[in-house]
Amino acid sequence: MNNYKRKTVFFLISQGISLFGSSIVQFAIIWFITKETSSGVLISLLTACSFIPQMLISFISGVWADRHSKKMLIILSDSVIAVSTLVLAILIPFISSSNTLIAALMITSVIRSLGTGVQQPAVGAFLPELVPQDALMKVNGINSALQSAVGFAAPAAAGAILTFSSMRNALFIDIATAIAGIGLLSFIVIPKSQKKQTENPSMLSDIKAGAKYTFSDKFLGKLLILFGGFIFLCVPAGFLATLFVTRTYGDTYKNMSIVEIIGFMGMMIGGLLIGTWGGFRNRMKTLLVGLFAFGVLAIGMGAVNNFIVYLILMAVYGIALTMVQTATTTMIQEKATPEMQGRVFGFLNIMYSGFLPIGMITFGPMADHISLNSIMIASGIILALAALIISFDKKYYEQGIPDKTQNM
């Protein structure tokens, strides 16, 4: 037990260090484009560049995670992201046009997205190799808290760097944290697992097998579709928060930093809550309570016109988001067979990276013509109603209770 805990701590810290630099760059890019253009269309385009490549490569990367060393996939993807960031940092002094710099940021976002798309299924399927099943919910909660703590610090760091330094220095910080994270992960030794040989080992056949397994399973298939719909509908209040704040409360780096910090603070509290409490015994109950709260809070955030009240709601909103995401991840780790987990997490990543840009492309331009407040309220109503409707499907709801016979 102590051995798994030690390895898990090293793994989570390595991912946290790497995520810190990546988050600084991500915030810096979003804020730079927001402040330079204040364009919903360009923000939507940036989101597409950041997530569509991630979605497309996830069809393949899920198979890679099931076929190859998850540890090496994580290291290689981090390395590719770091190299692309280094290239941009070297080129920036030679870019004089703001439009050219924005284009370069978009291209770099595409490459970083591909790296993330390879990494995420590997990370999701890697934890069950380290952690006993009965500890997964708490470890996922701790992981969420750690990532949120990084997210809590990253906006402040990004805001300070952009205010007192430059975009280029933000890129160099990302490179340094990637090297540190890769170095730490390299020291974690994982026993090689015995992989089953398949009759048709082609990439296409493995993708088809993964899709058939995932979506023919009524619980997993419905869970992924629910998660995709959740991501789509949380775009107005969540992923367009920066745009909402700049239009409603002022377009300063200070305001943009505060709203991101508060949101991640809520997620950090939510992660710590799940990490200590473990959620409800029924994982689906944890998900649906979070989903319902998420919808109600989105309604409130769209209805109020006071920045302090908005920030309070945003903090609780972060707790609800963590409940949904942690419960979803844990149920996949508990329900999916080990030889298919990479592919299931690949499809989960497709739901996230697919529905997010669809939501941005839908709601971003819409927000240029319709009040973002109204869009937030409407999406919140739909989310709250969805949670209530699903709770009445008792057969599906009860499948959220983990099977004790599967625990390690």
N, C-alpha and C positions, 0 to 999 in steps of 0.2 A: 504493500500500500504506500509506504513512504517513497518507494522507488517511482511509482506512477505519479505521486504528488510532486516530487522533485522535477521530473521530466516535464510535467504539465506546466509548472511554474516557469521553467526556462522557455518552453514553447510560447506561452502567452506573453511573456516579457519580450521575446524576440519579435513577435508580431506587433506588439504595442509600440516598440521603438520604430519599426519600419513604418507603421501606420501614422505615427506622429509627423514624420517628414512628408509623407504623401498627403496628409490632411492639410498641412500648411500650404503646400503647392495647390491643392484643389481649391481651397478657400481663396488663395491669392488670385488664381485664374478667374474664378467666378466674380470676385469683387472688382478686379481690374476691368473686366468687360462690362459689368453692371455700371460702374462709375463712369467709364469712358463713353458708354452708349445709352444706358438706361432703356435698352430695347428688349422687349419680351421675346421677339423673334430670334435675336442673337443668343439670348440666354437659352432658349429652346434648342437652337442649333448646337450650342456647346454641350448641352445635355445629351443630344443625339450622338455627338462625337465621343462622349464619355461612356455611353452605355450600349449603343447598338453594336459596336465591335465586340464588346464583352458578351453580349447576348449570342452573337453568331458563333464565336469560338467556343462557347460553352457546350455546344453540341458535341464537339470533339474533345474538349478538355475533361468532360465527365468520364469519357472512355479512358483517356490517359490516366486519370486518377485511379481507375479500377485496374489498369494494366501495369502501371509503373510506380516507382517510389514516389509517394506523395511528398516526402521531404525534399527530394530533388526537384520536383515540379515547383514547389514553393520558392526554392532558392533560385531556380532559373528564371521564373517570372519576375521576381524581385530584381534580378540582375538586368533583365531587359528594360524594365521600367527605369532603373538607375542610369543605364547607358543613354536612353532617349532623353532623359532629363539633362544629363551632362552635355549632350550635343546642343540642346536648346540654350543652355547657359553659355556655351562657347560662342554661339551665333548671335546672341542678343546685342552685343556691342556693335555689330555690323548692320543691325536693323534700325533704320531711321524713321520709317513710316509706322504710324499707329495701326493702320489697317493690315500691314504686313506682319506686325507682331501678333495681332489677333489671329491671323491665319496660321502663324507658326504655333500659337498656343492651341489652336484647334487640332492641328496635325499631331502635336505631342500628346494631346488628350486621347486621340485615337490609339496611339501606340501604348499608352498607359492603360487604356481600357482593355486592350488585348491581353496585356500581362495580368491584369486583375481577373479577367475571365478564365485564365488558366489557373490562377491561384485559388480562387474561391471554392470550387468543388473539392480541390485537394485539401484545403483547410477544414472544410465541413466533414469530410470523410476521415481526416487524420485524427481528430479528437477521440473517436470511439476506439482507436488503436491504443490510445494512451490511458483512457479513463474507463473504469467499470460502469456498466449501464445504469446502475442505481445512483451514480453520482453525476450523470450527464447533465441533468437539469440545473443543478447547483453550479457545476463548472461552466456551463453555457452562460449562466447568470453572471458569474465572476468575469468571464471573458467579455461579456457585454459591458459590465461596469468598467473594466480596464479600457476597452475601446472608447467608451464614453468619456472616461477621464482624459484620455488622449484628445478626444474631440473637444472636451472642455478647455484644454490648454491651447489647442491648435488655433482657434479663431483669434484668441488674444495675441498669440505669437505672430500669426499672419498679419493682423492689423498693425502690430508694432513694427514689423519688418517693412510693410508697405508704406507706413507713415514716416518712419525714420531712416529707412534704407531703400532697398529696391527689389523688384521681382527676381532679379538674377541671384541675389543672396538667398532668397527663399528656395530657389532651385538647388543651390549648393548644400543647404541644410538637408534637403531630401536625399541627396546623394550620400551624405555622411551617415544619416540614420539607416539607409538601406544597407550600407556596408556593415554597420554595427549589428543590425538585425540578422543578416545572413551569417555573420561570424558566430553569433550566439547559437543560431539554429544548427549550425554545422556540428556542434559538439553534442547534440542530442542523438543518442544511439537507439534505434528502433529495430527489434528483431524482424528478420524477413519473414513475411507471411507466405504460406503456401497458396498459390493462385491456381484455380481450376483451369484446366485446358479446355478450350472450346473447339467445336468442329469447324466453325466458320469464324475465324479470328479477324476478318476484315473490319476496317473501321466502320463501314456502312452497316454491316450486320450487327455490330456491337451497339451502334446508335439506335437501330431499329429495335433490338432486344431491350435496350434501356427504356425506350419510349413505350414499348408494349408492356413491360413490367410496371412502369410508373403509372400509366393511365388506365391500365386494365384493373389495377388495384383500386377499388372504389374509395378507400380511405385516402391513400396517397394522392390519387388523381384529383379528387375533390379538394384536398388540402392545398395543393399547388395552385389550382384555379382560384380558390378563395384568397390565397396570398397575392396572386397577380391582381385580382380585383381590388384588394386592399391597397396595394402599392399605387395603382392607377388613381384611386379616389383620395389618397392622402397627399397627392401632389399639390393641390391648391393651398392647403394650410401648412404643409410641411416643406416641400421642396421649392415652393415659390415664396417662402417666408422672407427671403432677402429682398425680393422684388416688392412684396407687400409692405415691408418696413420702410424701404426707400421712398415709396410713394405716399405712405400714410404718416410716417413719423420722421422723415428726413434722410437724405442720401449721404450720411457720413460713415466713415469706417467704424466710428465708435458705436453707432446704432447697429450696424451690421454685425459687429463683433459681439455686442451684448446679446442679441437675439440668438446667435449660434451658441454662445457660452451657456445661456440659460437652458436652451433645448438639450444640450449635451449633459448639463448638470442633472436635469430630470431623468435622462437615460441612464446616467451613472447611478443615481439613487434607485432607479428601477432594477438595474443589474445587481446592485448590492442587496436589494430586497429579495430578488429571486435567488441570489447566491446563498443567502442565509436561511430564507424561508423554504425555498424549493418549489413555490407555486402550489396551486391546488393539486390534490392527488390526481384528479382528472385534468390532463394537459389541455384538453379542449376547453374546459371551463376557464382556465387561465387565459387562453387565446381569446375567447368570446367576451370575457369581462374587459380585457384590454381593448378589443375592437369596439365594443359599445362605448366605453369611456372616451376612446379616440374620437368617435363620431360626435359625441356630446361636446367635447372640448373644441372641436373644429367649429361647431356652431357658435360657441361662445366667443372664440377668437375672431370670428367674422362679424359678430354683433357688437362687440365693445369698441370704444373709441378712446381708450386710455392706455398709454404705453405700459404703465406699471401693471395694470390688470392683465393686459395682453401677455406680459412676460410671466406672470404667475400661472396663467393658463398654459403657456408654452412649456413651463417646467413639468406640470402634471401630464401634459401631452407626451413628453418624453418618457415618462414612466409607463404610460399605456403602450407606447410604441415598443418598448423593450419587452413587455409582456407578450405581445403578439409575435415578435420575431424570435424570442427565446423559446416559446412554446412550439412554434413551427419547426425550428431547427431540432429541438429535442425529440419531437414526435417522429421526424424523419430518421434520426439516428436510432430510435428504438424500434421502428416498424420496418425499415428497409433492411434487406439482407446485406451482409458485409460486401459481397461481391458485386452488388448493384448500387451501393451508397454513393460512389463517385458520380454515376450517371444521374441518380435521383437529385443529388445536389447540383449537378449541371443543369437539370431542368428547373430546379428552384432558382438558380442564378438567371436562367432565361426568363422566368417569370418576373424577376426583379428588374433585370437590365432591359427587358423588352417593354413591360408595362410602364416603367418610369419614363422613358423618352416619349412613349405614346401619350402619356399623361401630360408631359411638358409641351409636346407639339400641339396637343389639344387645348390645354388650359392656358399656356403661355400667350399665344396669339389672341385667344378669347379674352384674356385679361387686359388686352389693349383696347377692347371695345365694350366689355361688360365689367361692372364693379367686381374686383377680386373678393370683396367681402361677401357678395351674393353667391359667388361660386363656392367659397369656403362653406357657407351655411348649407347650400344644397348638397354638397358632397358629404358633409357631416351627417345630414339626415339619412342619406342612403346607407352609410356605414353603420349607423346605430340600428336601423331597421334590419339590415343584413344579419347583424349579430343576434337580434331577437328571433328572426325567422329560423336561423340555423339551430338555435338552442331548442327548438321544438322538434327537431329531427332526433328523437331519442336514440335510435339505433346507431346513427353516426356519432352522436354526442358521446355515447358510452364507450366508443372505441378509443377515446382519448385516455382511458385508464390503462397504464402500462401493464404488460403481461409479466407477472412475477417470475414465470418460468424462464424468461429470456434474460433475466438479470445475471450478471457475472458473479 
